């Protein structure tokens, strides 16, 4: 895939992995709509990138991925500004295991991906007048691990993203819509999700010590490595692919079971 002069819409673009996605996309000649619920921070970042890449190549858009109208308006704003859309990166995500706000994890991590994918098919799919394109979801290596009983909400949403991507990314879907759909599963990455005291974020507080010890056994990779991997996946990936990026290494295809029917 030749990336030069393509247009990408990226959710959760104002920090962490999303920020690095945008940085690498711009470096490779892609025009980028930075979409985030924090419009002020998003605009500040876009102002900085515009100095290097030009104002015509970047756009800041308010986007709440849990709200259908807000999310679709982000798509419309991107297309109005750049006159087309080629790539959608469903990256927005949170980590929240609390009794009070567990539903936000479901609504953002999984619901946001499904909304973003459906909008991508609507605006890029050939049956609706689009010219085709690519969708990449940010899942997590946590969604591929078995026999791990910590962070059940986060892990299950990321596993759901993996399975949703495998299903909707089936080649028959691609043949109909001409939209390639893939997922990227970062390993433990140094992002804002890992900052601060996380005791309150575990459903059972006594699990915190075990969870912390578990996480400490895995080296953190830089978010830049995930941003760089995105470019390789966009250039080489096939629809339905699930890619793993960990330990600052090159991306590799996940070893997942395949069933014929």
N, C-alpha and C positions, 0 to 999 in steps of 0.2 A: 504493500500500500504506500503510495507516494503521499506524504503528509503535507507538503508545501501548499499553502493557500487553502487548506481544509479549514473548516469551522467546527470547534468543539464547545459543548456545554458541559461544565463540570460543577457538580453539587458539592457542598462542604469544602468550598475552594479557598476559604480564608485562613486555613491553618493546616499543619501536619501534612499528611499524605496528599490531600487535595491541592494544597499550595504547591507542592513539588510536582504533581501532575501538570499543573498549569505552567510552571516554570519550564519543564522539559518540552511541553507541547509548543510553547512560544519559541523556544530555542530551535525547534525543528520546523519552524515556518507555519505553525498552525495559529489561526486567530481564535481567541478564547473568550467565552462568556463565563466570568467568575460568578457563580451562584452560591449565595449563603444567606442564612437567616440573620447574620450580623452584617447589615448593609453598610454601616459606618466603617467597620474594619475592612470589609471587602473593597469599598471604594478607595480607602487609603492604600491598600495593596495594589489595586489597579492603577492608581495615580503613579506609583513608583514604577511599575512595569511599563507604563506608557512612555516614560522617559527613555527607556531602552529600546522598546519595540514599536513605539508610535501609537497614538491615541486611536487610530482606525483599526488596530489589531486587538484591542482589549475592551471589555465591557463589564461593569459591575451590575449585578441584578439581585434584588431581594428575592429570596426563594425559601418557602416553607414546604418541605417535601411531604409533610403530612396533610397539606391542604391542596385539594384538587385545583382550585382556581388559581392560587398563588403559583403552583408548579407549572400549570399550563401558560400562565402569563409570562413566566421566565422563558419558556420556549418561544412564545410569540415575540418577546423583546429581542431575543437573540436573532431570530430570523429577520425581524424588521431592521435590525442594525447591520447585520452582515449579509443579508439577502439570501442566506442558505444555511443548512445545518448538515454536517457530515458525521459527527462523532458525539455520542452522549456518554458521559462518565458518571454513573450513579455511585457517588462516593460518600455522601452524608451519612454519619453514624454516631451513636453514643454508646456509653457503657453505664447502665443503671440497673441494679438488681433490687432496688428497694421495694417494699410493699406499696409505697405511695405512688411511685412513678415507673414501675416495671412496664406499663403499657406503652410508654414513650419509646422504649427499646424496640418493641414490636412495630410500632407505627413508623419509626424512622428507619431502622435497620432493614426491615423486610418490606413494610408497606411502601416506603419511599422508593425502594428499588423496583417494585412492581409498577408503581405509578410512573416512574421515570421510563421504564421499558415500554409500557403501553403508549405513553406520549411519543416516545422515539419511533415506534411503529406507525403511529398516526401521522407524524410530521416527516418521516423519512421513507416510509414504506411505499413501494411502487403502486399498490392498489389504491392509495389515496393521493396519487400524483407526485409522490416523492421520487428521489433518484437513488434511493438506497443509502446505506451507511453502516456504522458500527456502534455497538453498545458494549461498554465494559463496566461490570459491577465490582465494587470493592467488597470482597467477603473477608475471610480471615482463616489462618491456619487453625485457629481454635475450633472452627466449624468442621475440620477434618479429623480432629483427634477423638479417639474412643476411650471409654472408661475413665473419663475425667468428670468429676461431680461438682466442680466449682463453676460459678458464673453460668448457670443453666439458661438464663434468658439470652445473654449475649451469644453464647455458643449455639443455641438452637436457632436464633435468627440468622446467624452466619451460615449454618448448615442449610437452612431453608433457601438462602440466596444461591448456594451452590447447586442445590437440586432444581430450583426454579430455572437457573441459567442452563443447566443441562437439558431440561425439558423444552423451554421456549427457544433454546439455541439449536434445536434439532435441525438437520439439513433441510427437512421438508418445510419448516417455517422459513428458512432462508430462501428457499426456492420461491415461496409465495410472496414474501415481503422484500427480498433483496437486502435484508438487514442482518449482519453478522452479530452474534451475541456471545460474549465471553465473560469470564470472571477471573479476578486476580486475588489470591489468598496470601496476604503478607504474613510473614512470621512476626515475632515480637519486635515492634518498631518503636523507636523513641518519638512519641507524639504526645500531644496534650492529654490524650486518653489515659496516659500512665502517670500523670502528675497528681500530687497532693495525697492526703490521707484517704484511703479507699475503704476503711473499715465499714462505713455505713452503706457501702455499695454492694455488700454481700448479703444475700437473703438470710443466712444464718451467720451471725457475727463471729461465732467461734471458729468458723472456717477461715478467717482472715489470715492467721499465721501460716496455715497450710498452703493457702493460695499464694501468699507472698513468697514462701519458700519454693513453691513450684515455678513461679514466674522467674525467680532469681536463677534458676538452673538453665534458663535460655538466654543466650546473649542478645542484646538489643542491636538491631540494625538501624541504619540511618534512613529517614524518610526519602532522602535523595536516591537511595538504591531502588525504592519502589517506583519513584518517578521515572527513573531511567528504564526500569523494566517495562513500564507501560509502553514506551516507544517501541521496544522490541516486540511486545505482544501485538501491538497495532500493526506492525509491519509483517509479522510472520504467522499470527494466530489464525485458527479456523473456528467457525461457528460451533458453539457448544464446548469449547475448550475451557478447562479449569487450570489456571496456572498458579504455581507456588513460588513466592519470592522470600527467601530467608537468608540470614547470615551474610548479608551484603553480596550474595552470589547472583549469577545470572538466573533468570526465570526458568522453571522447568515445569513440564506438564505433571499434574497430580496423577497418582496411580489409583484410580477409582474403578470399582467393578462395572463391567458392561454386560447388560443382559439383552439377549436377542429375543424378538417376538414376531 
